[in-house]
Amino acid sequence: MSRAYPTPDIDQPTPLLGGLTPREFMRDYWQKKPLLIRQAIPGFRPPVTLKDIQTLARREEVESRLITQGEKGWTMKHGPFRRFPPAAQPKWTLLVQSVDLHDDESAALMRQFRFISDARLDDLMISIATDGGGVGPHYDSYDVFLLQGYGRRRWRTSCQADRTLVPGMPLKILADFQPEADDILEPGDMLYLPPHVCHDGVAIGNDCMTLSIGFRVPSQATLARGLLESAADQISAQHLGDPGLYGHPCLPGADLATLYTDADTPATRTPAALPPHLVQATLDTLKQIRLDEAVAARFLGQWLTSLPDNALFDPTETAVALAETVPATGRLVLDRCTRLMYSGAQLFINGEVAACASEPALQTLADERALPAEAIRALDAHTRAHLDEWLQEGWAHWQDAA
């Protein structure tokens, strides 16, 4: 049976954050400064082995990279891989992305950090390395918790402002790394780093494993483009019959069916010039566009629950038909790959707008990732029928009572 990794209560001190409460951590450290945590998970045993990581890196649907450092410098190759360097060879690192999509216990470990919104939680990357292995001094544009699994790793960190990179390298290597802290992490130790903190992790000895819990940090450009695309899809769905990605079901919006008019426009000697009146009329239409919370939630809900191509579901034959009869005991649990989020009356699952409304019980399912039989019985038949569809797709599973 997989181990449970409960999400800490936001007002209770936890070893995961070095004795801080999640509320204190978010107030004092999140996106502000690094935090070294000794024995964040006492007696920690990683959910996968080093051999498991190599097995994953051989699979087509798994994103992986092999980084080596030798006499000729750095090299990087992308998987899948048929073979790996010898374990006795120093200075190589294998990184496997999104392990949480492929292993239940890894997904459970990552969700221990759900005192931070699912909108920010991204994936669990695992790296294994031989002595001296690493990816060089660099910085990331996202928050990360670096949890030591097996072996030891030396982490040097710096909050330096100079983040100039060495040109012409296959990796983003800092040209002038000036470490300010130097720590060796043992199994169960963890280091939190905000975006742009420079760091260099080097394996000490063979059989080193580090688990990286990473978080999304979208740029303003990404958010602006998504919001405008959502508004454009709403207009297309309402007036042009083309719902696009974000337009179905159609959100209410301004009536833009009125045709452009230019009565009393004088004759022109410059027919190729754009009429200033048409330019202004086009700009005036934007004043009627509703860039409101519903449109923003539509974009964010679908975008943030969209799954990568390597998120694979395994629909299983089940005798459970919740629309007809809910078992006396048991519960509905979301698949490890499923992303379910809500905003107001809108409910989003795996990149889609759910056909059922975001009612309290389904919000509980999204927050807790499980819903007991008694709560499902209280739902109407229409909503239970949609839960049956999720079961058939493999997005959720029925778990009998222990």
CORMO-V864189 format. One record per residue. SS is DSSP state (A for helix, B for strand, O for the rest). PHI is phi in degrees with one decimal (* if undefined). NEAR is the number of other ideal C-beta (glycine too) atoms within 8 Angstrom. Layout:
SS;PHI;NEAR
SS;PHI;NEAR
This chain:
O;*;2
O;-68.1;7
O;-74.1;7
O;-93.9;5
O;-124.8;8
O;-66.4;5
O;-72.8;8
O;-64.7;12
O;-65.2;7
O;-67.7;8
O;-109.9;6
O;-112.1;7
O;-57.7;6
O;-140.3;11
A;-58.0;10
A;-55.2;9
A;-117.3;15
O;68.4;9
O;90.7;6
O;-79.9;11
O;-82.1;13
A;-55.1;13
A;-63.2;8
A;-67.2;9
A;-61.2;12
A;-64.7;10
A;-75.2;7
A;-103.0;8
O;-123.8;12
O;-57.4;10
O;63.2;5
O;-118.5;6
O;-156.1;6
O;-67.7;12
B;-143.9;10
B;-92.2;10
B;-123.1;13
O;-82.5;6
O;50.9;8
O;-59.1;13
O;-127.1;10
O;-58.7;6
O;65.9;5
O;-62.8;11
O;-124.1;4
O;-58.1;10
O;-70.4;9
O;-132.4;11
O;-95.6;6
A;-62.0;9
A;-65.7;6
A;-58.3;9
A;-65.0;15
A;-64.6;12
A;-63.4;8
A;-60.9;13
A;-68.6;15
O;-87.5;9
O;-89.7;8
O;-60.5;4
O;-83.0;6
O;-104.4;14
O;-82.2;9
B;-147.1;14
B;-139.8;10
B;-119.1;16
B;-118.6;14
B;-127.7;10
B;-126.0;12
B;-135.5;7
O;-61.8;3
O;-93.0;4
B;104.7;7
B;-92.6;11
B;-132.5;10
B;-138.0;9
B;-125.6;7
B;-102.8;7
O;-76.2;11
O;-75.7;9
O;-115.9;12
O;-91.4;4
O;-147.1;3
O;-129.2;8
O;-59.7;8
O;-59.9;4
O;-61.9;7
O;-80.1;6
O;-78.5;8
O;-78.2;8
O;64.6;11
B;-130.7;14
B;-134.9;14
B;-112.8;16
B;-115.6;12
B;-121.1;14
O;-87.5;9
O;52.8;14
A;-62.8;15
A;-62.2;12
A;-78.5;12
O;-119.1;9
O;-147.0;11
A;-61.0;7
A;-69.3;10
A;-65.0;14
A;-64.1;13
A;-65.7;14
A;-62.1;12
A;-61.4;12
A;-77.3;11
A;-64.6;11
A;-97.4;10
O;-82.1;8
O;-75.3;8
O;-107.3;9
O;-56.1;5
O;-58.1;8
O;-62.7;8
O;-104.6;10
B;-67.2;13
B;-110.3;7
B;-156.2;10
B;-111.7;14
B;-100.6;12
B;-123.5;16
B;-120.3;11
B;-121.3;12
B;-151.0;14
O;-94.2;15
O;-52.2;11
O;82.7;9
O;-73.6;14
O;-179.6;12
O;-120.8;8
O;83.8;10
O;-66.6;9
B;-157.7;12
O;-138.8;11
O;-113.0;9
O;-99.4;6
O;-146.1;10
O;-74.4;13
B;-151.8;11
B;-105.4;10
B;-106.6;14
B;-105.0;14
B;-80.1;17
B;-99.5;11
B;-120.9;10
B;67.1;13
B;-130.6;11
B;-139.9;14
B;-93.1;11
B;-114.4;14
B;-109.5;12
B;-130.9;15
B;-155.5;12
O;-98.0;8
O;-60.0;9
O;-83.6;3
O;-78.0;7
O;-119.3;9
O;-65.6;6
B;-102.6;9
O;-69.8;7
O;-73.0;4
O;72.5;3
O;-104.3;10
O;-72.1;5
O;-120.4;10
O;-86.2;7
O;-104.2;11
B;-67.0;14
O;-74.2;8
O;-140.6;6
O;-85.2;11
O;-120.3;7
O;-63.9;9
O;-111.2;7
B;-136.0;10
B;-142.2;6
B;-135.3;10
B;-107.7;8
B;-100.6;13
O;-101.6;7
O;-52.4;9
O;94.7;12
O;-77.5;13
B;-147.0;14
B;-125.4;14
B;-97.6;12
B;-129.3;11
O;-73.3;12
O;-57.5;10
O;73.3;8
O;-77.2;11
B;-76.0;14
B;-155.6;12
B;-143.9;13
B;-109.1;11
B;-126.7;9
B;-68.3;16
B;-107.9;10
B;81.8;8
B;-83.3;9
B;59.6;9
B;-97.1;16
B;-131.1;15
B;-126.0;14
B;-105.7;13
B;-112.3;12
B;-93.2;11
B;-104.9;12
B;-129.1;11
O;-70.0;10
O;-134.4;9
O;-70.3;6
O;-80.4;6
A;-61.4;6
A;-63.4;6
A;-63.3;8
A;-66.5;9
A;-64.3;8
A;-63.5;8
A;-62.3;11
A;-64.0;12
A;-68.1;8
A;-64.9;12
A;-63.9;13
A;-64.8;12
A;-65.0;9
A;-65.3;13
A;-61.8;15
A;-64.3;12
A;-63.2;13
A;-66.3;15
A;-79.5;10
A;-122.3;8
A;-116.2;7
O;73.0;5
O;-124.0;7
O;-72.8;9
O;62.4;10
O;-78.6;6
O;-109.8;11
O;-96.0;13
O;-124.3;6
O;-69.2;4
O;-67.4;9
O;-83.7;10
O;-65.2;3
O;-152.8;9
O;-66.8;6
O;-81.9;4
O;-112.5;10
O;-79.3;5
O;-61.4;4
O;-81.5;4
O;-65.2;5
O;-131.5;4
O;-137.9;8
O;-58.8;4
O;70.0;4
O;-72.9;6
O;-73.9;4
O;-62.2;3
O;-125.6;7
O;-97.2;4
O;-126.4;5
O;-65.6;5
O;-83.1;3
O;-79.7;6
O;-63.3;5
O;-65.9;9
A;-55.7;6
A;-65.1;8
A;-68.4;10
A;-60.5;9
A;-68.0;8
A;-63.2;9
A;-65.3;7
A;-64.7;7
A;-65.5;8
A;-63.7;9
A;-64.7;6
A;-65.8;5
A;-93.6;8
O;-75.3;10
O;-94.8;9
O;-93.3;7
O;-106.7;6
A;-62.6;7
A;-64.4;10
A;-67.4;14
A;-63.4;11
A;-65.0;11
A;-59.4;14
A;-63.4;13
A;-64.4;11
A;-62.7;15
A;-74.7;14
A;-67.0;9
A;-74.5;12
A;-99.0;14
O;-65.2;8
O;-105.9;9
O;-67.7;6
O;-62.5;5
O;-90.0;10
O;-88.1;9
O;-111.5;7
O;-105.2;9
O;-124.0;5
O;-59.3;6
O;-115.5;6
O;-65.7;3
O;-137.3;7
O;-86.4;4
O;-76.4;8
B;-130.6;7
O;-66.2;13
O;-66.5;8
O;-96.8;4
B;-143.0;5
O;-93.4;8
O;-54.3;9
O;-64.9;5
O;-133.5;6
O;105.3;10
B;-158.7;10
B;-92.1;14
B;-122.9;10
B;-75.0;11
O;-62.9;10
O;-58.7;10
O;-85.0;11
O;-68.7;11
O;-116.7;13
B;-128.7;14
B;-138.1;12
B;-146.0;12
B;-155.2;10
O;58.9;8
O;-86.0;5
B;-90.4;12
B;-124.7;15
B;-126.4;16
B;-140.8;12
O;49.8;11
O;85.8;10
B;-117.3;8
B;-83.2;11
O;-64.0;10
O;-74.6;4
O;-106.1;9
O;-73.8;7
O;-82.6;11
O;-93.7;9
A;-52.2;5
A;-64.3;11
A;-75.2;16
A;-65.9;10
A;-63.2;10
A;-59.2;13
A;-66.7;11
A;-73.5;6
A;-95.0;7
O;62.8;9
B;-159.3;10
B;-143.4;11
B;-71.8;8
A;-57.0;11
A;-63.5;6
A;-72.7;10
A;-69.0;14
A;-61.6;7
O;-78.7;6
O;-81.0;10
O;-75.2;5
A;-61.1;6
A;-61.8;7
A;-67.3;12
A;-63.2;13
A;-64.7;10
A;-70.5;11
A;-63.6;14
A;-61.1;12
A;-63.4;8
A;-64.7;11
A;-63.2;15
A;-66.2;7
A;-78.2;8
O;85.4;11
O;-73.1;11
B;-143.9;12
B;-138.8;10
B;-92.6;12
B;-116.2;8
O;-67.6;7
O;-63.9;5
O;-68.2;2
